[in-house]
Every structure is written in structure tokens, then in C-alpha cells.
Amino acid sequence: MKKMCAALLALLLAFTVLGTALAQDSGRVSDEARALYDSRWFSENAYVDITPQDGEFKVQVRMGDSYEGGYCWEYSTVFNPETRRLETVRPAVKFRTAYLDQGGYDLVETIYEKEVKTWFELDDQGRLVWVDSEEDAGKGITFEKIGWFDLTVWACDRAVIRMYWEEEGYRVAVEWSSSAWENSVWEYNCHYHADENALVSLPFGIRTDYVYDDAGNIVNANVIYEDGQAKFFLDADGKLIWQDEKENAGDGMRFEETVITETVYDSEENG
């Protein structure tokens, strides 16, 4: 399932944006619409990404498995304040997809591009419902809101935070290197709280201190505690805050979204 979920996480495709009667003024969506829909949504082997763009919401639905590929639907929608739904405003596009060995997928065939009456709305439990008049592809499916934290890497000085969605919540790992031979790792299982746009951990976070030899092999692993608790959220500048309730380890740190290809410490400085 982890392999399947990772494969489903793909690059978003751009839409051509035109003005519409329902589009918000000044090319922006309302705060109400953003709060309701701007997120990634998950349901078993399907994802929905909803992102605001120039007064509209770009919606991409991806469905399939990691072996045979699947399908991708793309919609341009606007928020209707009367129905509180996202409703399509231009032709929808459906693709057949094939998964790549290195992860992600390729769009290999266009199934259709045509006007389709489709909308997205929330049920009484806050889950996303996809109503598709063309083929009823969303029948019986509801999507859980999971924010934008999954498969994201954040860095601050010598510390790195990695986050992974695992069906029922997020797995969060904080790695802090003190030298080329020593680091500490905090591991948490977190639930997403949509009202705060935050990840809140269960009260059994684990901190482990590691020592490595010159070849990078672990020579000692010392579990410091197994009752840690933390909260992760974004500040006003979009920086990730690690609020460590156990030892306040993240005090004063603001993590930036980044791509990490190597260790976070400088081997020459510490070597």
C-alpha cells in the first residue's frame, strides 16, 4: 500500500485559466472556499488535489494502483457560495496513466476531453464527495482531508523533517545531525487536524540517538524515551514549526520546504 500511495503522488498539470461568471473578484478565491477545499484528499487508492488558481480551483483526481497504472481526471472549477460546492466551468479531461519505475506516472492516452457536469462537495462529516455525471466514477467514494504535508521534506540548519501519509495518519521523522558520526531521530504518528491545519502526534513519540562508524554503519542506538508528543503546523510565512511537548527540542526553529539529496551536515566541517 505504501508503494501504491507513493506512486499516486504525481506532479500537477496546468490548466488554461479564463474568467467566468462565478469566479471570485480580483482573481482570488474566497477565504471560505479556500478553508473548505484547498487540500489534498485521500481515499484508499485515490487522491484528489484541489488548489486555488486565479479565482478558480484546479482539481485533479488520480485513481489506480502501483502495478497496472490507472486514470487521471482534471477539472477547472469555481466555488458556488449558494450551494457551497466546487462546480466545473470548462471541459473536463480524462487520461489513462502508466506508472514509472522511478515513481510517479506518465499520461499515456487521452480518454476524453468534453463538457461534463461535475461538482465536488462536503458531506456532513466534512469528507469530500465527487459527483461525476459522465461515468459516475466517484460513486460510493468519500475523501478524507489530509492537508499538504505528505511526502514533504523540511530543513532547518542540521535538522530535517520528513512526512509520509500512511492511510490512517501521518508518519513524521525528525533527524538532527550533531556531527558526521552522531544524530538523533524523533519518530511520531500524527493525525491531521483540519481546523488547525496541523499534525498532532499520539503520545508515544520515540527519540533515538545513533552513533555511526566512518563507513556509515550504526554502532550504537540508544532509545532516550518513548512517550514523546509534538505538534507540527505552518506559521504565517509558510514555515513549518515543530512544537515538541516533551523536551522543547524544536524551540526557535522554523523549517523551510526543500529537497534533500544528501546528509544535512557538512562533512568537511565536522570531519
Steps between C-alpha positions, in 0.01 A plus 500: 500500500789741576640440152158560351450825691843630404438422135171688506670821611572671168577843359198719446420599142421859406162618379423795274322754717218717363264738676155366588182639646552313825868585540593703806585870469861611450606153387491342846281244667306583813639416842201275559564300182870468573437381855253238378682354200867599464668169588599153395225243562550125536285190457660154484654487150395850388614856561342836425713814488311830518701818456384861453614677186391843374155494653436136415586162648707254302389145583689185412372154588742207476384143536675167450765270642878483479511207259250550221476878498168678518313813398524872554216754474561875479243771563483878519244597763369803687340529840124556499419681828134398483561125477849520661620264229783508249339485156667445162523790259686356200550164328632218717792283391549133585831320443619144530822483698797265525731490799873554464766283662655802670167614645225727374308432182473587135185610316486251214158550344222758498167325559284808448494877516147637513240690696406296805274618779705424808521642848676441831331553834538412867280254685380549858829355630718737300606239246532583132240356260567486125186507281581413138211506252701338219580160649417528870864426577474642852202290605541357849832680561565761767836673546662600826672837525872456573650844433820551303757332727550163331829414330634839604857563621572793730843620614640734765875516555607136561148370563268343244133406532340245266128429492313206346129428479424138594126446451388589853737783583843649453832351592744778588876459545728776629872441446753731664869441427752628754798368303594256226484217755207592724137593454166488679173386345150576628218285358132587533164368384275800439140579417411792274281764665325687222371779727860595583669373184739323733639154576459389861686192618386214715673496841759235422759677290843337504836674522806291409862617503730330246876467471662401166842379395699657215325272249156624608403183687307530826720402795263610775130584526371634830126550551468812717122489548180358350241742634567807290227721363511780242300726276599615150344804331577781258559856617385813315804482271441137401785368717448171683506519880592198711335546839662232712297439817757265658827694508433810290764384253357706214503832687585790270523283188310583179523235229491582129367267232792366301651207313767303687730274297782455751561520874423834660838549667820622337742206505809718459399727785430204728759261368 
